[in-house]
């Protein structure tokens, strides 16, 4: 499975390593992903998601139900 956040759609970016002599080589900026289990009381079930740490902060702030509902509306989560 690719390194994509299931709630926000964040994925890795491409950039350059730049040396002191200004030589440029390609590199990847990977997303900080964590695999977490969440309990959704409205559906009375546990779901396991691969989420970015910024999405975890968003869940702590707004709640899992609101974040999952928004992700389903945007098409990131198909469960």
Residue frames relative to the residue before (quaternion, step in Angstrom):
aa qw qx qy qz dx dy dz
X 1.0000 0.0000 0.0000 0.0000 0.00 0.00 0.00
X 0.4889 -0.6923 0.4500 0.2814 3.56 -0.96 0.83
X 0.5448 -0.6214 0.4594 0.3256 3.54 -1.27 0.40
X 0.3216 0.7187 -0.5346 0.3068 3.53 0.29 1.37
X 0.4379 -0.6724 0.5295 0.2751 3.57 -0.97 0.87
X 0.4035 -0.7506 0.4776 0.2138 3.57 -0.81 1.03
X 0.6989 0.4548 -0.2822 0.4745 3.61 1.19 -0.30
X 0.7985 0.2802 -0.1430 0.5133 3.59 0.95 -0.80
X 0.4379 -0.7090 0.4548 0.3141 3.61 1.19 -0.36
X 0.3597 0.7347 -0.5004 0.2837 3.59 1.25 0.23
X 0.0065 -0.7891 0.6140 -0.0164 3.56 -1.05 0.82
X 0.6748 -0.5040 0.3380 0.4199 3.57 -1.25 0.23
X 0.2976 -0.7370 0.5851 0.1610 3.54 -1.24 0.66
X 0.3413 -0.7172 0.5699 0.2106 3.56 -1.27 0.41
X 0.0821 0.7902 -0.6024 0.0778 3.54 -1.01 0.87
X 0.5318 -0.6192 0.4751 0.3287 3.54 -1.25 -0.45
X 0.3208 -0.6247 0.6626 0.2602 3.50 -1.34 0.53
X 0.1061 -0.7983 0.5910 0.0464 3.58 -0.80 0.94
X 0.2856 -0.7742 0.5448 0.1494 3.56 -0.63 1.14
X 0.7038 -0.4408 0.3394 0.4419 3.56 -1.33 0.11
X 0.6908 0.4481 -0.2616 0.5035 3.58 1.16 -0.68
X 0.4996 -0.6907 0.3825 0.3563 3.58 1.35 0.28
X 0.3406 0.6907 -0.5478 0.3267 3.60 1.09 0.69
X 0.1871 -0.8022 0.5616 0.0780 3.56 -0.93 0.89
X 0.0043 0.7667 -0.6415 0.0224 3.55 -0.96 0.96
X 0.5556 -0.6407 0.4228 0.3195 3.54 -1.05 0.80
X 0.0330 0.7684 -0.6386 0.0262 3.56 -1.22 0.67
X 0.3647 -0.7080 0.5570 0.2356 3.57 -1.33 0.24
X 0.2393 -0.7032 0.6496 0.1623 3.52 -1.20 0.68
X 0.1836 -0.8176 0.5389 0.0864 3.59 -0.19 1.28
X 0.5013 -0.6288 0.5087 0.3074 3.54 -1.25 0.55
X 0.4232 -0.6803 0.5364 0.2654 3.58 -1.08 0.75
X 0.0266 0.8386 -0.5381 0.0806 3.59 0.01 1.34
X 0.0901 -0.7589 0.6438 0.0389 3.53 -1.20 0.73
X 0.3318 -0.7112 0.5800 0.2186 3.56 -1.11 0.71
X 0.0404 0.8232 -0.5579 0.0970 3.60 -0.53 1.19
X 0.3060 -0.7039 0.6072 0.2055 3.54 -1.26 0.57
X 0.0807 -0.7887 0.6093 0.0122 3.55 -0.97 0.93
X 0.2903 -0.7279 0.5951 0.1781 3.53 -1.13 0.74
X 0.1512 -0.7720 0.6139 0.0650 3.56 -0.82 1.06
X 0.3094 -0.8012 0.4786 0.1827 3.61 -0.25 1.23
X 0.6029 0.5724 -0.3685 0.4160 3.63 1.06 -0.63
X 0.7529 0.3401 -0.1877 0.5312 3.58 1.03 -0.80
X 0.3093 -0.7827 0.4772 0.2531 3.60 1.33 -0.17
X 0.6170 0.5157 -0.3726 0.4631 3.57 0.83 1.04
X 0.4173 -0.6604 0.5652 0.2650 3.52 -1.35 0.39
X 0.0565 -0.7718 0.6313 0.0517 3.58 -1.08 0.71
X 0.2677 -0.7357 0.6017 0.1583 3.55 -1.14 0.72
X 0.0195 -0.8105 0.5835 -0.0487 3.54 -0.74 1.12
X 0.3116 -0.6812 0.6216 0.2292 3.53 -1.26 0.53
X 0.0670 0.8376 -0.5304 0.1122 3.58 -0.19 1.31
X 0.4986 -0.6216 0.5098 0.3243 3.54 -1.23 0.50
X 0.6128 -0.5687 0.3962 0.3797 3.55 -1.19 0.48
X 0.6054 0.5331 -0.3666 0.4635 3.60 1.11 -0.49
X 0.6241 0.5122 -0.3370 0.4843 3.60 1.13 -0.60
X 0.6035 0.5458 -0.3561 0.4594 3.62 1.10 -0.63
X 0.6341 0.5117 -0.3285 0.4776 3.58 1.02 -0.77
X 0.6396 0.5272 -0.3086 0.4667 3.56 1.05 -0.81
X 0.6375 0.5173 -0.3191 0.4735 3.60 1.05 -0.78
X 0.6530 0.5110 -0.3152 0.4616 3.58 0.95 -0.84
X 0.6835 0.4899 -0.2813 0.4622 3.57 1.06 -0.72
X 0.8254 0.2810 -0.1057 0.4781 3.59 0.75 -1.10
X 0.5175 -0.6213 0.4307 0.4008 3.57 1.17 -0.54
X 0.5807 -0.6286 0.3998 0.3284 3.55 -1.07 0.79
X 0.6390 0.5532 -0.3441 0.4089 3.61 0.94 -0.79
X 0.6796 0.4879 -0.2906 0.4643 3.58 0.92 -0.91
X 0.6700 0.5002 -0.3031 0.4571 3.59 0.95 -0.85
X 0.6579 0.4950 -0.3131 0.4733 3.61 0.96 -0.82
X 0.6283 0.5355 -0.3353 0.4539 3.59 0.99 -0.79
X 0.6744 0.4852 -0.2920 0.4738 3.59 0.94 -0.88
X 0.6419 0.5229 -0.3231 0.4585 3.61 1.02 -0.77
X 0.6466 0.5063 -0.3213 0.4715 3.59 1.03 -0.73
X 0.6356 0.5234 -0.3284 0.4629 3.60 1.05 -0.72
X 0.7068 0.4456 -0.2572 0.4855 3.59 1.03 -0.78
X 0.5231 -0.6763 0.3885 0.3437 3.60 1.26 -0.19
X 0.4616 0.6814 -0.4570 0.3374 3.61 1.20 0.24
X 0.7781 0.2542 -0.1145 0.5629 3.59 1.04 -0.74
X 0.1422 -0.8332 0.5329 0.0391 3.57 -0.61 1.12
X 0.4946 0.6721 -0.4260 0.3495 3.61 1.19 0.36
